[in-house]
Amino acid sequence: MKQLDFSAIPVVHAAALQASYDAFWGPLNPSRRTAARVACDFFLFANEANRQMAVHDHCEKSDPKKSSEGFRRAQLYSKIAVEKFHLFGRLTGCTDDAEAIDRLDKLIARSQKTGWRIYPVWWTKLPEKNTAYFITRLKNHAGQYLQYLAISSKGAGAKSPANGKTKGGAK
């Protein structure tokens, strides 16, 4: 793994960053390091799904097209995040989602303890919204994306000239 370059950061902060980086990543063996990287990817996609939902909500009344695009993107990023979550579970040897959630919570706790944050700030902001809550929300959005794809593919097939239907007008 390539060492991060902290040369652009003032020496005082670079040393603290390097120390927290080493505390988090240093003790991990290669397989756990891979699982932690997948968890980081998961959090990036979950964060982007959350951001796109904010775009959807913010633009709902003022710009319906942008709102709709934000919603579809949130669904897509949610699907990718759920796949990354399942990959994390497989890499850590989990037999079900509950066990993967527990492992993810342990990784978050390790991240908090070492000072090397791998999760979005909002993930731990409200105690009543835990990892299981967010995983369920991501799964719901991912399911909506799959429904959207199914509807889109049916709609494209219905408009296709290959199915023998023609659009209005005289023959």
C-alpha positions in Angstrom: 0.0 0.0 0.0 1.3 3.4 -0.9 2.0 5.7 2.0 -0.1 8.9 2.1 1.8 12.1 1.5 1.2 14.7 4.2 3.9 17.0 3.0 1.5 19.9 2.1 0.2 19.9 5.7 2.0 21.8 8.4 4.4 19.6 10.4 2.4 19.8 13.6 -0.8 18.5 11.9 1.1 16.1 9.6 2.5 14.3 12.6 -0.9 13.9 14.2 -2.4 12.7 10.9 0.4 10.2 10.4 0.0 8.9 14.0 -3.8 8.4 13.6 -3.3 6.8 10.2 -0.7 4.4 11.6 -2.9 3.6 14.6 -5.8 2.7 12.4 -4.2 1.0 9.4 -0.9 -0.2 10.9 -2.1 -3.2 13.0 -4.4 -4.6 10.2 -3.3 -7.6 8.3 -3.8 -7.6 4.5 -7.2 -9.2 4.6 -8.5 -6.9 7.3 -7.0 -3.9 5.5 -8.9 -4.9 2.3 -12.1 -5.2 4.3 -11.5 -1.8 5.9 -10.9 -0.3 2.4 -14.2 -1.8 1.2 -15.9 -0.3 4.3 -14.4 3.1 3.3 -15.9 2.7 -0.2 -19.2 1.7 1.4 -19.2 4.9 3.5 -18.3 7.0 0.4 -21.2 5.7 -1.6 -23.6 5.9 1.4 -22.5 9.5 1.9 -23.1 10.3 -1.8 -26.5 8.7 -1.7 -27.3 10.9 1.3 -26.1 14.0 -0.5 -28.2 13.2 -3.6 -31.3 12.7 -1.4 -30.6 16.2 0.0 -30.5 17.5 -3.6 -33.8 15.7 -4.3 -35.4 17.3 -1.2 -34.0 20.7 -1.7 -35.0 21.0 -5.4 -38.3 19.2 -5.1 -40.5 22.3 -5.6 -38.1 24.7 -7.4 -36.5 22.3 -10.0 -38.5 19.0 -10.4 -36.0 17.7 -13.1 -33.0 18.2 -10.8 -35.0 16.7 -7.9 -35.8 13.6 -10.0 -32.2 13.2 -11.1 -31.0 13.5 -7.5 -33.5 10.8 -6.5 -32.4 8.4 -9.2 -28.8 9.0 -8.3 -29.5 8.4 -4.6 -31.1 5.1 -5.6 -28.1 4.2 -7.7 -25.5 5.1 -5.1 -27.6 3.2 -2.5 -27.5 0.1 -4.6 -23.7 0.3 -4.9 -23.4 1.0 -1.2 -25.4 -2.1 -0.3 -23.2 -4.2 -2.6 -20.1 -2.8 -0.9 -21.7 -3.6 2.5 -22.3 -7.2 1.4 -18.8 -7.4 0.1 -17.5 -6.2 3.4 -19.6 -8.9 5.1 -18.1 -11.6 2.8 -14.6 -10.4 3.4 -15.0 -10.4 7.1 -16.6 -13.9 7.1 -20.1 -12.8 8.2 -23.0 -15.1 7.7 -25.7 -12.5 7.7 -26.3 -8.7 7.6 -26.7 -8.5 11.4 -23.2 -9.9 11.9 -21.8 -7.5 9.1 -23.5 -4.6 10.9 -21.8 -5.6 14.1 -18.4 -5.8 12.4 -19.0 -2.4 10.8 -19.9 -0.9 14.2 -16.7 -2.4 15.6 -14.7 -0.8 12.7 -16.4 2.5 13.4 -15.5 2.3 17.1 -11.9 1.5 16.1 -11.9 4.5 13.8 -13.2 6.7 16.6 -10.6 5.4 19.1 -7.7 5.9 16.7 -8.8 9.3 15.4 -8.8 8.2 11.7 -12.4 8.8 10.7 -13.6 6.5 7.9 -17.4 7.2 8.2 -19.4 10.3 7.4 -20.0 12.7 10.3 -23.8 12.2 10.1 -23.5 8.5 10.5 -22.9 8.8 14.3 -24.5 12.1 14.9 -27.9 10.9 16.2 -27.7 7.9 18.6 -31.3 6.7 17.6 -30.1 6.3 14.0 -27.6 3.5 14.2 -25.9 1.4 11.5 -28.8 -1.0 11.2 -31.1 2.0 10.5 -28.9 3.3 7.8 -28.4 -0.1 6.1 -32.2 -0.5 6.0 -32.6 2.9 4.5 -29.9 2.2 1.9 -31.6 -1.2 1.0 -34.9 0.5 0.6 -33.4 3.1 -1.8 -31.6 0.3 -3.6 -34.8 -1.6 -4.1 -36.4 1.5 -5.5 -33.6 1.8 -8.0 -34.2 -1.8 -9.1 -37.9 -1.0 -9.5 -37.0 2.1 -11.6 -34.8 0.0 -13.9 -37.6 -2.6 -14.3 -40.1 0.2 -15.2 -37.6 1.9 -17.5 -36.9 -1.3 -19.4 -40.7 -2.1 -19.7 -41.3 1.5 -20.9 -38.6 1.3 -23.5 -39.9 -2.1 -24.8 -43.4 -0.7 -25.1 -42.3 2.2 -27.2 -40.1 0.1 -29.5 -41.2 -0.4 -33.1 -40.1 -4.0 -32.9 -43.2 -4.9 -30.9 -45.5 -4.1 -33.9 -47.1 -0.9 -32.5 -46.8 2.4 -34.3 -47.4 5.8 -33.0 -50.7 7.5 -34.2 -51.3 8.9 -37.6 -52.9 7.5 -40.7 -51.5 4.5 -42.6 
